[in-house]
Amino acid sequence: MTKERFRRGRKRLAIGAAGILGVLAFAPAPVGAFTIATVPVAALSAGEPGDTNDGESPAVRGAADGASPGRGPAPAPSPTTGPSPAPGFGAYLHYSPRGIARMADFSRWLGGRELTVGHTYLAGDVWQNIEGAPAWLADWAAWYRAKPGRTLVLNVPMLERTEARLPDAAVALELRRGASGAYDRHFERLARRLVGLGVKDAVLVVGWEMNGTTYTHRCGPDPRAWRTYWARIARVMNGVEGVGFRFDFAPSRGRDATPWTECYPGDDVVDVVGMDSYDQPYGTDFDRQISEPYGLQAQVDFAAEHGKPISYPEWGLFKNGDNAEYMRRMIRWMDAHPPLYQTLSDYCPHGVWQCRMNPRATEVYRQAFKAGGGLPAEDAGGREQPPVEDCRPVRLGGWLEERLGGRLCVRFDW
């Protein structure tokens, strides 16, 4: 495409987007109301976390005190003690240095409570970025090194073109190539890049949400090759001198397209059994999220059987709108089953600070996690309000989204 054609196309996109905004802003809503929010765009490989599960497409050191791997859940503290401070605590706020700056603001919003976990994603568009080429990775490393006790969680795609919607046959071929060692050099380069930045013990969430259909690094087309390839990545990276990375196996909650247990690569290469868990699908209460096949209880039980801590690299609101009950019960779940770390996805429709669509759930989160806060009451009389349909992101193209600061998200409350 020539530069002139690109400029004309960009201008048409901007004009079209302005038209959409104009219609939404001035159209009457006699029988309902709509909300427009800006959805921050994560790294190319980060996609829309939480858009998996229910068949759709879509991250610390040591286990928490009193919850050693294999011993089962720690008892829940009294409602006055607040969530256990032991697990690593953070939020995904943006993949770039903006996320680092927002961490300080997020902490102030919580009355000064410090975030001990920084969470970012490597873009999965080309191998060079998976190797750690983005300059902003140095900014995250500087944040990590600035204070003892911090943890850097880095989501790592397993294959380039990670959101290109490749057919299953092409994915299977790529997985087999990876399993044979064809891509070892890329992950060795990433390991050396991290060592050079002074980050030798990052938590690496490799091939996340592999049980879904969104990513090229999905497991379903060839689970055996996927397991072999994932294990190979862990061994190659931990084979670099001086490293001690921890590898987090993190499916999305539920069965999704493939039972995630079929993708588990083995106790010798997995350090953490994670789970991305959003409030979905529509109409599902938290009891179902616990008890469903491959759900929250299955994760806890599986991790205990394999002697691994758990984590929640991504969690937050989603299909059921401003659901204070979900927020309350997810916080209590993590208090009763302390994860190694947890990072809320803080953008619309999932979040509580950068998203103003969820005031009731936001209040529950802030009261629980602010400095001096307390654990939410176990039962506040049921759901705060009926669930509403999810916010629908309006895709305007990467150029315009970057200038708007994210995607537009429109939700109608009828």
C-alpha positions in Angstrom: 0.0 0.0 0.0 1.4 3.4 -1.0 1.7 6.2 1.6 -0.9 8.3 -0.2 -3.4 5.4 -0.2 -2.7 4.8 3.5 -3.4 8.5 4.3 -6.6 8.4 2.4 -7.7 5.2 4.1 -6.8 6.6 7.5 -8.8 9.8 6.8 -11.8 7.8 5.8 -11.5 5.7 9.0 -11.4 8.8 11.1 -14.4 10.4 9.4 -16.3 7.1 9.8 -15.5 6.9 13.4 -16.5 10.5 14.0 -19.9 9.6 12.4 -20.4 6.7 14.7 -19.6 8.8 17.7 -22.0 11.5 16.5 -24.8 9.1 16.1 -24.2 7.5 19.5 -23.9 10.8 21.2 -27.0 12.4 19.9 -29.4 9.6 19.1 -32.4 9.6 21.5 -32.9 6.8 23.9 -36.6 6.9 24.9 -36.7 3.3 26.1 -33.3 2.8 27.6 -29.9 4.2 28.0 -26.4 3.5 26.7 -23.0 3.9 28.1 -19.8 4.7 26.0 -16.4 3.9 27.5 -12.9 3.6 26.1 -11.4 0.2 26.3 -7.6 0.3 26.6 -5.9 -1.7 23.9 -3.3 -4.2 25.2 -0.3 -5.5 23.4 -1.1 -7.2 20.1 -0.9 -10.6 21.7 -2.9 -9.6 24.7 -6.2 -9.3 22.8 -9.3 -8.9 24.9 -8.5 -11.0 27.9 -11.6 -12.9 29.1 -13.1 -13.2 25.7 -12.7 -17.0 25.9 -14.8 -19.6 27.8 -18.3 -20.6 27.0 -17.1 -21.5 23.5 -16.1 -18.0 22.5 -12.8 -16.5 21.5 -11.4 -13.5 23.7 -0.5 -12.4 34.7 6.1 -13.2 44.1 7.8 -15.4 45.5 6.8 -18.6 47.2 3.4 -19.9 48.1 1.2 -17.8 50.4 1.8 -18.2 54.2 -0.4 -21.0 55.5 -1.2 -22.5 52.1 1.7 -24.7 51.1 1.2 -26.6 47.9 -0.7 -29.9 48.4 -2.1 -29.0 51.8 -5.5 -27.8 50.6 -7.1 -24.4 51.2 -6.1 -22.2 54.1 -9.0 -21.3 56.4 -10.7 -18.0 55.6 -10.0 -15.2 58.1 -12.7 -13.3 59.9 -14.4 -10.5 58.0 -12.4 -7.9 60.0 -8.9 -9.0 59.0 -9.0 -8.2 55.3 -7.6 -10.2 52.4 -4.4 -12.0 53.2 -1.5 -9.7 52.3 0.8 -12.6 51.4 -0.2 -13.2 47.7 1.4 -11.0 45.1 -1.1 -8.2 44.3 -1.4 -6.2 41.1 -3.5 -5.2 38.2 -3.0 -5.2 34.4 -3.3 -1.5 33.5 -1.5 -1.3 30.1 1.3 -3.2 28.4 3.5 -0.2 27.8 5.1 2.2 30.3 1.7 3.8 30.7 0.9 0.7 32.8 3.8 1.5 35.1 2.7 5.1 35.5 -0.9 4.0 36.2 0.3 1.6 38.9 1.3 4.6 41.1 -2.1 6.2 40.5 -3.9 2.9 41.2 -2.0 2.6 44.5 -3.1 6.1 45.5 -6.7 5.3 44.7 -6.3 2.4 47.1 -5.1 4.7 49.9 -1.5 4.0 49.3 -1.6 0.2 49.1 1.4 -0.9 47.0 1.1 -3.1 44.0 3.8 -5.7 44.2 3.2 -7.4 40.8 3.7 -5.7 37.5 1.9 -7.5 34.5 2.6 -7.0 30.9 2.4 -8.8 27.5 4.8 -9.4 24.7 3.3 -8.8 21.3 2.9 -11.9 19.2 2.8 -10.4 15.8 6.3 -11.3 14.7 9.1 -13.4 16.3 11.3 -10.3 16.9 8.8 -9.1 19.5 8.4 -12.5 21.1 12.2 -12.4 21.6 11.8 -9.3 23.7 12.5 -6.5 21.2 10.1 -3.9 22.4 12.0 -1.1 24.1 9.4 -0.7 26.8 10.4 -4.1 28.3 13.4 -2.2 29.8 11.0 0.1 31.6 9.2 -2.8 33.2 12.6 -4.3 34.2 13.6 -0.9 35.8 10.3 -1.0 37.8 11.1 -4.6 38.9 14.6 -3.7 40.0 13.7 -0.6 41.9 12.4 -2.3 45.0 12.9 -5.7 46.6 9.9 -8.0 46.7 8.4 -7.0 43.4 7.4 -9.6 40.7 7.3 -9.1 37.0 4.6 -11.2 35.2 5.2 -11.5 31.5 2.7 -13.2 29.1 4.7 -14.9 26.3 3.1 -16.0 23.0 4.3 -19.4 21.7 4.0 -18.5 18.0 4.0 -15.4 15.8 0.8 -14.3 14.1 -0.8 -15.2 17.4 -4.1 -13.6 16.6 -4.2 -14.2 12.9 -7.0 -16.8 13.1 -5.0 -19.5 11.4 -6.9 -22.7 10.6 -6.4 -25.8 12.8 -4.2 -27.6 10.2 -1.8 -24.6 10.1 -1.7 -24.4 13.9 -1.0 -28.1 14.2 1.9 -27.8 11.8 3.3 -24.9 13.7 3.0 -26.7 17.0 4.8 -29.7 15.6 7.6 -27.5 14.3 8.0 -26.0 17.8 8.0 -29.4 19.4 10.8 -30.5 17.1 13.0 -27.5 18.2 12.5 -25.2 15.2 11.8 -22.2 17.4 14.2 -22.8 20.3 16.4 -19.9 19.3 13.6 -17.3 19.7 13.0 -18.3 23.4 16.7 -18.5 24.1 17.0 -14.9 22.9 14.1 -13.9 25.1 15.8 -15.5 28.1 19.1 -13.7 27.4 17.2 -10.4 26.9 15.6 -10.7 30.3 18.8 -11.7 31.9 20.5 -8.6 30.3 17.7 -6.4 31.8 18.3 -7.9 35.3 15.0 -9.9 35.4 16.2 -13.4 36.0 13.1 -14.8 37.9 10.1 -13.4 36.1 6.9 -15.3 36.1 6.3 -16.3 32.5 2.7 -17.0 31.4 3.5 -19.0 28.3 0.7 -19.7 25.8 -2.1 -18.5 28.0 -5.8 -19.5 27.4 -4.6 -22.4 25.3 -7.9 -24.2 25.8 -9.8 -21.6 23.8 -9.8 -20.8 20.1 -8.5 -17.2 19.9 -4.8 -17.7 19.7 -2.5 -19.4 17.3 -0.9 -20.9 20.4 -4.0 -22.9 21.1 -3.7 -26.5 22.2 -6.7 -28.1 20.5 -5.3 -28.8 17.0 -2.6 -31.1 18.5 -2.5 -31.4 22.3 0.5 -33.8 22.3 2.6 -31.4 20.2 1.5 -28.5 22.3 2.6 -30.1 25.5 6.0 -31.1 24.1 6.5 -27.6 22.7 5.5 -25.8 25.9 7.9 -28.1 27.9 10.7 -27.4 25.4 10.2 -23.6 25.8 10.6 -23.9 29.6 13.7 -26.0 29.3 15.3 -23.8 26.7 14.7 -20.7 28.7 15.8 -22.1 32.0 18.8 -23.5 30.4 20.3 -20.0 30.0 22.9 -19.4 32.7 21.8 -17.6 35.8 18.0 -17.7 35.3 15.3 -19.0 37.5 12.1 -18.3 35.7 8.8 -19.6 36.9 6.5 -20.9 34.3 2.7 -20.4 34.7 0.3 -22.7 32.9 -2.8 -20.6 32.7 -6.0 -21.8 30.8 -9.2 -19.9 30.8 -11.8 -21.1 33.4 -14.1 -23.9 32.2 -13.8 -26.4 29.5 -13.9 -24.0 26.6 -12.8 -25.6 23.3 -10.5 -28.2 24.8 -10.3 -29.6 28.4 -7.2 -27.8 29.8 -6.0 -30.9 31.6 -5.3 -32.4 28.2 -2.8 -29.6 27.6 -0.9 -29.8 30.9 2.8 -30.3 30.0 4.1 -31.9 33.1 5.2 -31.2 36.7 8.8 -31.0 35.8 8.3 -27.8 33.7 5.2 -26.2 35.3 5.8 -24.0 38.4 2.3 -22.5 38.8 -1.2 -23.6 37.8 -2.9 -20.4 36.8 -6.4 -19.6 35.5 -7.9 -16.6 33.7 -11.3 -16.3 35.3 -13.9 -13.7 34.3 -17.5 -13.3 35.2 -19.0 -15.2 32.3 -21.0 -16.6 30.6 -24.2 -14.5 30.9 -26.4 -15.5 33.7 -23.9 -17.8 35.4 -23.6 -17.4 39.2 -20.4 -17.8 41.2 -21.4 -21.2 42.5 -21.4 -22.5 39.0 -18.0 -20.9 38.3 -16.7 -22.9 41.3 -18.3 -26.2 40.5 -18.3 -26.4 36.7 -16.1 -28.9 35.0 -12.6 -27.4 34.8 -13.7 -24.5 36.9 -12.2 -22.9 40.0 -12.5 -25.9 42.3 -11.0 -28.1 39.6 -8.0 -25.7 39.4 -7.4 -25.8 43.1 -7.7 -29.5 43.3 -5.5 -30.1 40.3 -2.8 -27.8 41.6 -2.9 -29.5 45.0 -2.6 -32.9 43.5 0.5 -31.8 41.5 2.1 -29.8 44.3 1.8 -26.4 42.7 0.6 -23.0 43.8 -2.2 -21.3 41.9 -2.5 -17.9 40.3 -5.0 -15.6 38.7 -3.2 -13.7 36.0 -6.4 -12.3 34.6 -9.7 -11.9 36.4 -12.6 -9.4 36.4 -16.1 -8.6 35.4 -17.5 -9.4 32.0 -20.8 -10.9 30.8 -22.9 -10.1 33.8 -22.2 -6.4 34.0 -21.7 -4.5 37.3 -21.9 -7.7 39.4 -20.9 -6.8 43.0 -21.7 -10.4 44.0 -19.1 -11.8 41.7 -16.5 -9.3 42.9 -17.3 -10.1 46.5 -17.1 -13.8 46.1 -14.1 -13.8 43.9 -12.2 -11.8 46.5 -13.3 -14.2 49.2 -12.4 -17.2 47.0 -8.8 -15.9 46.7 -8.6 -15.3 50.4 -9.7 -18.9 51.1 -7.4 -20.2 48.4 -4.4 -17.8 48.4 -2.8 -17.6 45.0 0.8 -17.0 44.4 -0.3 -13.7 42.7 -3.4 -12.2 41.2 -3.8 -9.3 38.7 -7.2 -7.8 37.9 -7.7 -6.8 34.2 -8.5 -3.2 34.8 -10.1 -1.9 31.7 -13.7 -1.9 30.4 -15.7 -4.1 30.7 -13.6 -6.0 33.2 -12.2 -3.3 35.5 -12.9 -1.1 38.4 -10.6 1.9 38.3 -10.1 2.7 34.6 -13.7 1.7 33.9 -16.7 3.7 35.3 -19.3 1.2 34.1 -19.1 -0.9 37.3 -19.6 1.4 40.3 -21.1 -1.3 42.7 -18.4 -3.8 42.0 -15.8 -1.1 42.1 -16.8 -0.2 45.7 -16.5 -3.8 46.8 -13.0 -4.1 45.3 -11.8 -0.8 46.7 -13.1 -1.5 50.2 -11.5 -4.9 50.2 -8.1 -4.0 48.8 -7.4 -0.4 49.9 -4.9 0.1 52.7 -6.6 -0.9 55.9 -9.6 -2.5 54.0 -11.5 -5.5 55.1 -12.8 -8.7 53.6 -16.2 -8.3 52.0 -19.1 -9.7 54.0 -19.9 -13.3 52.9 -23.5 -12.6 52.0 -24.9 -9.2 51.3 -28.3 -10.4 50.2 -27.6 -11.7 46.8 -26.8 -10.0 43.5 -26.8 -6.2 43.7 -28.6 -5.8 40.4 -29.8 -8.0 37.6 -27.0 -8.9 35.1 -27.0 -6.9 31.9 -25.7 -7.8 28.6 -22.0 -7.3 28.0 -20.4 -4.2 26.8 -19.7 -4.5 23.0 -16.3 -3.1 21.9 -16.5 -1.1 18.6 -13.4 -1.9 16.5 -12.2 1.2 14.8 -8.7 0.0 13.7 -5.4 0.1 15.4 -4.4 3.6 14.2 -7.6 5.3 15.5 -7.8 3.2 18.7 -4.3 4.2 19.6 -5.2 7.9 19.3 -8.4 7.5 21.2 -6.6 5.6 23.9 -8.5 2.4 23.3 -11.5 0.9 21.7 -15.0 2.3 22.2 -17.2 0.1 24.3 -21.0 0.5 24.1 -23.4 -1.0 26.5 -27.2 -0.6 26.4 -29.1 -0.9 29.7 -32.7 -1.6 28.7 
